Amino acid sequence: MTSLTELNALVDQWDPGDEGRRLRSKTRIIGESCAQEQPLLRPLPREVFETGRWFIPRVNRFGQVTAPLQLLLGPGPLHRPPAAGGDR
């Protein structure tokens, strides 16, 4: 690969073949799942943003890898119990 444009061209060639495939234990083919999800996708923001994050994973003596985690909240208000002694 010499450019992102070249990679995107290859992916565009592979897409039609993948749309008819069925993943193990799934009832729909990939194309049907994509068609269902397409209306739910939002456009990417115009401003530049970082798409990845560099980190150095730690491996313990059992071979388990620890990587930093981030808590992501879904849409909607954050529900918290009222503070003690707050407004009633």
Secondary structure as UniProt FT lines:
FT   HELIX           4..19
FT   TURN            24..25
FT   HELIX           30..37
FT   HELIX           38..40
FT   STRAND          58..59
FT   TURN            61..62
FT   STRAND          65..66
FT   TURN            84..85
//
